[in-house]
Amino acid sequence: MLIEIRKAGFVNKGAELMLYAALDKLKEHFPEAQFVMAPNAKSAPYLKRAELGLFQKAWYRYKRIQFGNLAGFVPQKIRNLYGVVMDKEVDVVIDAAGFSYSDQWGKNSTKELANSCERWKKNGAKVVLLPQAFGPFKHSGNKKNIRKVVGLANLVFAREQVSYDYLVEAVGQNHSNVQIAPDFTNILEGILPKEFDKESHRFCIVPNYRMIDKTDKTSSEAYIPFMAKCTQYALENDQKPFLLVHEGEKDYWLARQISEAVNNEVPIIRESNPLKIKGILGACEGTIGSRFHGLVSALSQGVPSLATGWSHKYKMLFDDYEFGEGLLGVNASDQEIKQKINLIIEPESKKNIQARISERSDILKRQTEEMWDKVIATINDK
């Protein structure tokens, strides 16, 4: 069996976590399966794919022409020597996009998915969209294409109610293949780096450049001062804060700006392994963040967290953990910032919140396992 995992990658650490989570579960149930990814010089380079033993999909589009199909002229025996797979040879397609199909990302992603679903179904492949954020779909082209996707895919999981509602609004209600399941990285175990000092790094601040380039001008300009205020208050309360770069150079730039704003009194940690990032977050006593999967990693391990975000997925995540008061706007007053941080650092309040989110985490992990049961059954269904 050839299983393609798409829309995961190695630059976005949330996408990499989703890749590891999908591989772990699918290998557990299909130990003889072979896994394949399409090449991408930035998000899925050859060496990274090779480390995981992933086959290479012959796939290269240039000026609307798919040159990958030319590999079909090479005998399969030779292609097998180099681990090259044709699109038509894939038996199962697992889409692990975290948030790609929405008017917020333009029309190309949803159009490409619709066209691909059409091709996969003609080839007899099964198609599963793992839990992710969707919508809105106000653009007529996006609405048309997401309807096509839902009509062709075997399973489509929205990871929260708003995304599900956006899908239903676009495609109608009579689609049993459209369901809700939580973010599936919640069951993935983190790895705590040996060199990480928990005593001097107790409170984690996780910035996100999307709060600069995906928000309006007022929110964008307020973000760094807001994060600096949060960091400063954590410093004043001896919480031993540090900045964690969850992803890339732009997040690192943000971390430096925030550190400079508090006189460089907080350390910056850069870690490329997403499992170690999750391990670090799980070892903290509290977090304030804007990276979605950084927040999932913290909350799923029972770590009291506050968030400010740029899309509906943040609110829905905190609703899942029944901690809606953990959301904080970038234009919040100094008093509100202090009140929110006090929620997760004052002993009694912190203890109650920790118990609440830990209980919810257990429930959400069971829901993730139920989601995988449905995916496995769908793949096994002849």
C-alpha positions as CSV (number, residue, x, y, z in Angstrom):
1,M,0.0,0.0,0.0
2,L,1.3,3.5,-0.9
3,I,0.1,6.3,1.4
4,E,0.8,9.9,0.4
5,I,0.9,12.5,3.2
6,R,0.4,16.0,1.8
7,K,0.5,19.6,3.1
8,A,2.8,18.6,6.0
9,G,6.4,19.8,6.0
10,F,9.5,20.7,7.9
11,V,9.6,24.6,8.1
12,N,6.3,25.1,9.9
13,K,6.8,23.1,13.2
14,G,3.0,22.5,13.5
15,A,3.0,20.9,10.1
16,E,6.0,18.8,11.1
17,L,4.2,17.7,14.3
18,M,1.2,16.7,12.2
19,L,3.5,14.7,9.8
20,Y,5.0,12.8,12.8
21,A,1.6,12.2,14.3
22,A,0.2,10.8,11.1
23,L,3.2,8.6,10.4
24,D,3.2,7.2,13.9
25,K,-0.4,6.2,13.8
26,L,-0.5,4.9,10.2
27,K,2.7,2.9,10.6
28,E,1.2,1.3,13.8
29,H,-1.8,0.0,11.8
30,F,-0.1,-0.5,8.4
31,P,3.4,-1.7,9.1
32,E,3.9,-2.9,5.5
33,A,2.8,0.4,3.9
34,Q,5.1,2.7,2.1
35,F,4.8,6.4,2.5
36,V,5.3,9.1,-0.1
37,M,5.5,12.9,-0.2
38,A,5.7,15.3,-3.1
39,P,8.9,17.3,-3.2
40,N,9.0,20.9,-2.1
41,A,12.4,22.7,-2.0
42,K,11.3,24.9,1.0
43,S,8.9,22.9,3.1
44,A,9.8,19.3,2.2
45,P,13.4,19.1,0.9
46,Y,14.8,15.7,-0.2
47,L,17.1,15.2,2.8
48,K,14.3,15.8,5.3
49,R,12.0,13.3,3.5
50,A,14.8,10.8,3.2
51,E,15.5,10.8,6.9
52,L,11.9,9.5,7.5
53,G,12.2,6.9,4.7
54,L,9.6,8.6,2.6
55,F,9.3,7.8,-1.1
56,Q,9.5,10.6,-3.6
57,K,6.5,11.5,-5.6
58,A,7.3,12.4,-9.2
59,W,5.6,15.8,-9.1
60,Y,6.7,19.1,-10.5
61,R,4.4,21.8,-11.8
62,Y,5.7,24.7,-13.9
63,K,3.5,27.2,-15.7
64,R,0.5,25.0,-15.2
65,I,2.2,22.0,-16.8
66,Q,2.8,18.9,-14.6
67,F,6.2,17.6,-15.6
68,G,6.2,14.9,-13.0
69,N,4.1,12.7,-15.3
70,L,7.2,12.4,-17.6
71,A,8.6,10.0,-15.0
72,G,6.0,7.5,-16.3
73,F,8.2,6.9,-19.3
74,V,10.8,5.4,-16.9
75,P,10.2,1.7,-16.3
76,Q,8.7,1.0,-12.8
77,K,11.6,-1.3,-12.0
78,I,14.1,1.5,-12.4
79,R,11.8,4.0,-10.5
80,N,11.6,1.5,-7.6
81,L,15.4,1.6,-7.4
82,Y,15.3,5.3,-6.7
83,G,12.1,5.4,-4.6
84,V,10.1,7.4,-7.1
85,V,6.4,7.0,-7.1
86,M,3.8,8.1,-9.7
87,D,0.7,9.9,-8.6
88,K,-1.5,7.2,-10.1
89,E,0.2,4.6,-8.0
90,V,-0.9,6.1,-4.7
91,D,-3.6,4.1,-2.8
92,V,-4.4,6.5,0.0
93,V,-4.0,10.3,0.3
94,I,-3.8,11.8,3.7
95,D,-4.2,15.6,3.7
96,A,-2.6,17.2,6.8
97,A,-3.0,20.9,6.0
98,G,-3.4,22.8,9.3
99,F,-5.2,25.8,7.7
100,S,-5.1,26.1,4.0
101,Y,-8.6,26.0,2.5
102,S,-10.2,29.3,3.2
103,D,-10.8,32.7,1.6
104,Q,-8.0,33.9,3.9
105,W,-5.5,32.0,1.8
106,G,-6.9,33.0,-1.6
107,K,-8.4,30.6,-4.1
108,N,-5.4,28.5,-5.4
109,S,-5.2,26.0,-2.5
110,T,-8.9,25.0,-2.6
111,K,-8.8,24.8,-6.4
112,E,-5.8,22.6,-6.4
113,L,-7.3,20.3,-3.8
114,A,-10.6,20.0,-5.8
115,N,-8.7,19.2,-9.0
116,S,-6.5,16.7,-7.2
117,C,-9.5,14.9,-5.5
118,E,-11.0,14.5,-9.0
119,R,-7.8,12.9,-10.2
120,W,-7.3,10.7,-7.2
121,K,-10.8,9.3,-7.3
122,K,-10.3,8.4,-11.0
123,N,-7.2,6.5,-9.9
124,G,-9.2,4.7,-7.2
125,A,-7.4,6.3,-4.3
126,K,-9.0,7.0,-0.9
127,V,-8.9,10.6,0.3
128,V,-8.9,11.7,4.0
129,L,-8.6,15.3,5.2
130,L,-7.3,15.1,8.8
131,P,-8.6,17.6,11.4
132,Q,-7.8,21.1,10.3
133,A,-9.3,24.6,10.2
134,F,-11.6,25.5,7.2
135,G,-13.2,28.6,5.8
136,P,-14.8,30.9,5.4
137,F,-15.9,30.2,1.9
138,K,-17.6,33.4,0.7
139,H,-15.7,33.5,-2.6
140,S,-17.8,31.7,-5.3
141,G,-14.8,29.8,-6.7
142,N,-13.8,28.5,-3.2
143,K,-17.3,27.5,-2.4
144,K,-17.6,25.6,-5.7
145,N,-14.3,23.8,-5.1
146,I,-14.9,22.9,-1.5
147,R,-18.2,21.3,-2.6
148,K,-16.3,19.2,-5.1
149,V,-13.8,18.2,-2.4
150,V,-16.5,17.1,0.1
151,G,-18.3,15.2,-2.7
152,L,-15.2,13.2,-3.6
153,A,-13.3,12.7,-0.3
154,N,-14.0,9.7,1.9
155,L,-13.6,11.7,5.2
156,V,-13.2,15.4,6.0
157,F,-12.5,16.4,9.6
158,A,-13.0,19.9,10.8
159,R,-11.1,20.4,14.0
160,E,-13.7,22.6,15.7
161,Q,-17.3,23.8,15.4
162,V,-16.7,27.1,13.5
163,S,-14.7,25.3,10.7
164,Y,-17.4,22.6,10.6
165,D,-20.1,25.3,10.3
166,Y,-18.1,27.0,7.4
167,L,-18.1,23.7,5.6
168,V,-21.8,23.0,6.1
169,E,-22.6,26.5,5.0
170,A,-20.7,25.9,1.8
171,V,-21.7,22.3,1.0
172,G,-25.0,21.7,2.8
173,Q,-25.8,19.4,5.7
174,N,-26.3,16.0,4.1
175,H,-22.7,14.9,4.1
176,S,-21.9,12.1,6.7
177,N,-18.2,12.2,5.6
178,V,-17.9,15.7,7.2
179,Q,-17.2,15.3,10.9
180,I,-15.5,17.1,13.8
181,A,-12.3,15.9,15.6
182,P,-9.7,17.8,17.6
183,D,-6.2,18.6,16.5
184,F,-4.5,15.3,16.3
185,T,-1.0,16.3,17.5
186,N,-2.4,16.2,21.1
187,I,-1.5,12.5,21.5
188,L,2.1,12.9,20.2
189,E,4.7,12.6,23.0
190,G,7.3,15.4,23.3
191,I,11.0,15.0,24.1
192,L,12.6,17.2,26.8
193,P,16.1,18.1,25.7
194,K,18.7,17.1,28.3
195,E,20.3,20.5,28.3
196,F,17.0,22.3,29.1
197,D,17.1,23.9,32.6
198,K,13.5,23.9,34.0
199,E,14.4,26.0,37.0
200,S,15.6,29.0,35.0
201,H,13.1,28.6,32.2
202,R,9.7,28.2,33.8
203,F,7.4,30.5,31.8
204,C,7.4,30.4,28.0
205,I,6.6,33.2,25.6
206,V,5.9,32.0,22.0
207,P,5.7,34.8,19.3
208,N,4.2,34.4,15.9
209,Y,4.9,36.6,12.8
210,R,1.4,35.9,11.5
211,M,0.3,38.4,14.1
212,I,2.2,41.0,12.1
213,D,1.4,40.0,8.5
214,K,-2.1,38.5,8.9
215,T,-3.8,41.2,11.1
216,D,-4.9,44.7,10.5
217,K,-2.5,47.6,10.9
218,T,-3.6,48.5,14.4
219,S,-3.2,45.0,15.7
220,S,0.0,44.4,13.9
221,E,1.6,47.5,15.4
222,A,0.3,46.7,18.9
223,Y,1.7,43.1,18.9
224,I,5.3,43.6,19.9
225,P,4.5,46.1,22.7
226,F,1.7,43.7,23.9
227,M,4.1,40.8,24.1
228,A,6.7,42.9,25.8
229,K,4.2,43.9,28.5
230,C,3.4,40.3,29.1
231,T,7.0,39.4,29.3
232,Q,7.8,42.3,31.6
233,Y,5.0,41.3,34.0
234,A,6.2,37.7,34.1
235,L,9.7,39.1,34.9
236,E,8.4,41.3,37.7
237,N,6.7,38.3,39.3
238,D,9.8,36.1,39.1
239,Q,8.2,33.6,36.7
240,K,11.6,33.0,35.0
241,P,10.2,33.8,31.5
242,F,12.0,32.9,28.3
243,L,11.2,33.3,24.6
244,L,10.8,30.2,22.5
245,V,11.2,30.4,18.7
246,H,8.6,27.9,17.4
247,E,9.3,28.6,13.7
248,G,11.8,30.3,11.4
249,E,13.7,33.5,11.1
250,K,10.7,35.8,11.3
251,D,9.7,34.4,14.7
252,Y,13.3,34.8,15.8
253,W,13.3,38.4,14.7
254,L,10.1,38.9,16.8
255,A,11.7,37.2,19.8
256,R,14.7,39.6,19.6
257,Q,12.4,42.6,19.4
258,I,10.5,41.5,22.5
259,S,13.7,40.7,24.3
260,E,15.2,44.1,23.5
261,A,12.0,45.8,24.7
262,V,12.6,44.3,28.2
263,N,16.3,45.2,28.2
264,N,17.4,41.7,27.1
265,E,16.5,40.2,30.5
266,V,15.0,37.1,29.0
267,P,16.8,34.3,27.2
268,I,15.8,33.2,23.7
269,I,15.7,29.5,22.9
270,R,15.8,28.2,19.3
271,E,15.0,24.5,18.7
272,S,14.5,22.9,15.3
273,N,13.0,19.6,16.5
274,P,9.3,20.0,17.0
275,L,9.1,17.1,19.4
276,K,11.7,18.8,21.6
277,I,9.7,22.1,21.3
278,K,6.7,20.2,22.6
279,G,8.8,18.7,25.4
280,I,10.0,22.1,26.5
281,L,6.4,23.5,26.5
282,G,5.3,20.5,28.6
283,A,8.0,21.2,31.2
284,C,6.9,24.8,31.7
285,E,4.6,26.1,34.4
286,G,2.8,28.5,32.1
287,T,2.8,29.9,28.5
288,I,1.7,32.9,26.6
289,G,1.7,32.3,22.9
290,S,0.4,33.0,19.4
291,R,1.5,29.8,17.6
292,F,-1.4,27.5,17.3
293,H,0.4,24.2,17.7
294,G,2.6,25.7,20.4
295,L,-0.6,26.2,22.4
296,V,-1.9,22.7,21.5
297,S,1.4,21.3,22.8
298,A,1.1,23.2,26.1
299,L,-2.6,22.7,26.7
300,S,-2.6,19.0,25.8
301,Q,0.0,18.5,28.5
302,G,-2.0,20.4,31.1
303,V,0.1,23.6,31.0
304,P,-2.0,26.8,31.9
305,S,-1.7,29.0,28.8
306,L,-2.9,32.4,27.5
307,A,-3.2,33.2,23.8
308,T,-3.6,36.0,21.3
309,G,-4.3,34.9,17.7
310,W,-5.2,36.0,14.2
311,S,-8.0,33.5,13.2
312,H,-11.0,31.8,14.7
313,K,-9.0,28.6,15.4
314,Y,-7.5,30.1,18.6
315,K,-10.9,30.8,20.2
316,M,-12.1,27.4,19.2
317,L,-9.0,25.7,20.7
318,F,-9.5,27.4,24.0
319,D,-13.2,26.6,23.9
320,D,-12.2,22.9,23.4
321,Y,-10.2,23.1,26.7
322,E,-13.0,25.1,28.4
323,F,-10.7,27.9,29.1
324,G,-12.2,30.7,27.0
325,E,-10.9,33.3,29.5
326,G,-7.4,32.4,28.4
327,L,-7.8,34.6,25.3
328,L,-6.3,38.0,25.4
329,G,-6.4,40.8,22.7
330,V,-3.3,42.7,21.7
331,N,-5.0,46.0,22.6
332,A,-5.8,44.9,26.1
333,S,-5.2,47.4,28.9
334,D,-2.3,46.9,31.3
335,Q,-4.7,46.0,34.0
336,E,-6.4,43.3,31.9
337,I,-3.0,41.9,30.9
338,K,-2.0,41.6,34.6
339,Q,-5.4,40.1,35.5
340,K,-5.1,37.4,32.8
341,I,-1.5,36.5,33.7
342,N,-2.5,36.3,37.4
343,L,-5.0,33.6,36.4
344,I,-2.2,31.3,35.4
345,I,0.5,32.2,38.0
346,E,-1.4,32.6,41.3
347,P,-1.2,29.2,43.0
348,E,-4.9,28.5,43.6
349,S,-6.2,29.8,40.3
350,K,-3.3,28.0,38.5
351,K,-4.1,24.7,40.2
352,N,-7.8,25.0,39.2
353,I,-7.1,25.8,35.6
354,Q,-4.5,23.1,35.3
355,A,-7.1,20.5,36.6
356,R,-9.7,21.8,34.1
357,I,-7.5,21.7,31.0
358,S,-6.0,18.3,32.0
359,E,-9.5,16.8,32.3
360,R,-10.4,18.3,28.9
361,S,-7.1,17.0,27.4
362,D,-8.0,13.5,28.4
363,I,-11.3,13.8,26.6
364,L,-9.8,15.3,23.5
365,K,-7.2,12.6,23.3
366,R,-9.9,10.0,23.3
367,Q,-11.6,11.9,20.5
368,T,-8.4,11.8,18.5
369,E,-8.1,8.1,19.0
370,E,-11.8,7.7,17.8
371,M,-10.9,9.8,14.7
372,W,-8.0,7.5,13.9
373,D,-10.3,4.5,14.3
374,K,-12.5,5.9,11.6
375,V,-9.6,6.7,9.3
376,I,-8.2,3.2,9.7
377,A,-11.6,1.6,9.1
378,T,-12.0,3.7,5.9
379,I,-8.6,2.7,4.6
380,N,-9.3,-1.0,5.4
381,D,-12.7,-0.9,3.7
382,K,-12.7,-2.8,0.5
